[in-house]
Amino acid sequence: MLHGFDPARPDQPFWFTIGGAAEGGETLQEAAARELFEEVGIRADVREFTGPYGSSVIAFEWSDYAITQDQTFFAIRVGPDAAVSFEHMEQIEKDTTTAYRWWSVAELESTREVFFPENLAEILRKITADGGLA
């Protein structure tokens, strides 16, 4: 997960999953692979993604924008030594993303830190039950 903040509320940081919009006829898996590279520098083939394991529509505000977003969650296995890089992020993402971290289900269930989506532990349980990740 990535850690960052809304530029309108920099004093309220939170953790969030990698994501973004599908562009120009991309499949959701193609968008996921592109976003994975753009946001953390990890390359993956669309065939490596399993799922989807959850989807929903959410509405939120970020900076001066009111956003309604469809979100779909896929899984991909990466090694524990996967090199994470913010090099390919857009500048606003670089300016508002402060860290990354791998989280376990138990850690998500016990943390007091804010993270989105709020049901991520449930999604991760579906992934591990399906064999998408071990």
C-alpha positions as CSV (number, residue, x, y, z in Angstrom):
1,M,0.0,0.0,0.0
2,L,1.0,3.6,-0.5
3,H,0.9,6.2,2.2
4,G,0.1,9.8,1.4
5,F,-2.3,12.7,1.9
6,D,-4.9,14.8,0.2
7,P,-3.2,18.2,-0.6
8,A,-6.3,19.9,0.9
9,R,-5.8,18.0,4.2
10,P,-2.0,17.3,4.5
11,D,-2.5,16.7,8.3
12,Q,-4.7,13.7,7.7
13,P,-2.5,11.0,6.0
14,F,-3.8,7.6,5.0
15,W,-2.8,4.3,3.3
16,F,-4.3,3.4,0.0
17,T,-4.0,0.8,-2.7
18,I,-2.4,1.3,-6.1
19,G,-5.0,2.3,-8.7
20,G,-6.2,4.6,-11.4
21,A,-8.4,4.9,-14.4
22,A,-8.5,2.7,-17.4
23,E,-7.4,4.6,-20.5
24,G,-8.3,4.3,-24.2
25,G,-10.0,1.0,-24.3
26,E,-7.7,-0.8,-21.8
27,T,-9.1,-3.8,-20.0
28,L,-9.1,-3.5,-16.2
29,Q,-6.1,-5.9,-16.1
30,E,-4.2,-3.8,-18.6
31,A,-5.0,-0.7,-16.5
32,A,-3.8,-2.5,-13.4
33,A,-0.5,-3.5,-15.0
34,R,0.1,0.1,-16.2
35,E,-0.8,1.6,-12.9
36,L,1.4,-0.9,-11.0
37,F,4.3,0.3,-13.1
38,E,3.5,4.0,-13.0
39,E,2.9,4.1,-9.3
40,V,5.5,1.7,-7.9
41,G,7.8,0.8,-10.8
42,I,6.9,-2.9,-10.9
43,R,6.3,-4.4,-14.3
44,A,3.8,-7.3,-14.7
45,D,2.1,-9.1,-17.5
46,V,-1.7,-8.8,-17.5
47,R,-1.9,-12.6,-17.4
48,E,-0.3,-12.5,-14.0
49,F,-3.3,-10.8,-12.4
50,T,-5.9,-12.9,-10.7
51,G,-9.4,-11.9,-9.7
52,P,-11.3,-9.7,-9.5
53,Y,-11.7,-10.1,-5.8
54,G,-14.0,-7.2,-5.1
55,S,-15.5,-4.2,-6.8
56,S,-17.5,-1.2,-5.6
57,V,-18.3,2.4,-6.4
58,I,-17.1,5.1,-4.0
59,A,-17.4,8.8,-3.8
60,F,-14.8,11.1,-2.2
61,E,-13.1,14.4,-2.3
62,W,-9.5,14.9,-3.2
63,S,-8.0,18.4,-3.4
64,D,-10.7,20.5,-5.1
65,Y,-12.4,17.6,-6.8
66,A,-15.4,15.5,-6.0
67,I,-14.7,12.1,-7.4
68,T,-17.0,9.1,-8.0
69,Q,-14.9,6.0,-8.8
70,D,-15.5,2.4,-9.8
71,Q,-12.9,0.2,-8.2
72,T,-12.0,-3.4,-8.9
73,F,-9.4,-5.3,-7.0
74,F,-7.0,-7.8,-8.6
75,A,-4.0,-9.6,-7.1
76,I,-0.5,-10.3,-8.3
77,R,2.4,-12.0,-6.6
78,V,5.6,-10.0,-6.3
79,G,8.7,-11.1,-4.4
80,P,9.5,-9.7,-1.0
81,D,12.5,-7.9,-2.6
82,A,10.5,-6.3,-5.4
83,A,12.1,-2.9,-6.1
84,V,9.6,-0.2,-5.5
85,S,10.1,3.2,-7.2
86,F,8.0,6.3,-7.4
87,E,10.0,7.5,-10.5
88,H,7.1,7.0,-12.9
89,M,4.4,8.8,-10.9
90,E,2.9,12.0,-12.0
91,Q,4.2,15.0,-10.1
92,I,1.1,15.5,-7.9
93,E,1.4,11.8,-6.9
94,K,5.1,12.3,-6.0
95,D,4.2,15.4,-4.0
96,T,1.5,13.6,-2.0
97,T,2.9,10.0,-1.6
98,T,5.3,9.6,1.3
99,A,5.9,5.9,1.7
100,Y,5.0,2.3,0.8
101,R,4.5,-0.8,2.9
102,W,3.4,-4.4,2.5
103,W,0.6,-5.2,4.9
104,S,-0.7,-8.5,6.2
105,V,-4.4,-9.2,6.9
106,A,-3.6,-9.3,10.7
107,E,-1.8,-6.0,10.5
108,L,-4.7,-4.4,8.7
109,E,-7.2,-5.8,11.2
110,S,-5.2,-4.5,14.2
111,T,-3.9,-1.1,13.0
112,R,-5.3,2.3,14.1
113,E,-4.0,3.9,10.9
114,V,-6.5,5.0,8.3
115,F,-6.5,3.0,5.1
116,F,-8.7,2.6,2.0
117,P,-10.5,0.6,1.0
118,E,-11.8,0.0,4.5
119,N,-12.6,-3.6,3.7
120,L,-9.1,-4.4,2.4
121,A,-8.6,-7.2,4.9
122,E,-11.7,-8.9,3.7
123,I,-10.5,-8.6,0.1
124,L,-7.1,-10.0,1.0
125,R,-8.8,-13.0,2.7
126,K,-10.7,-13.7,-0.6
127,I,-7.4,-13.6,-2.5
128,T,-5.6,-16.0,-0.2
129,A,-8.6,-18.3,0.0
130,D,-8.7,-18.4,-3.8
131,G,-4.9,-19.1,-4.1
132,G,-4.3,-15.8,-5.7
133,L,-1.5,-15.2,-3.1
134,A,0.0,-17.4,-0.4
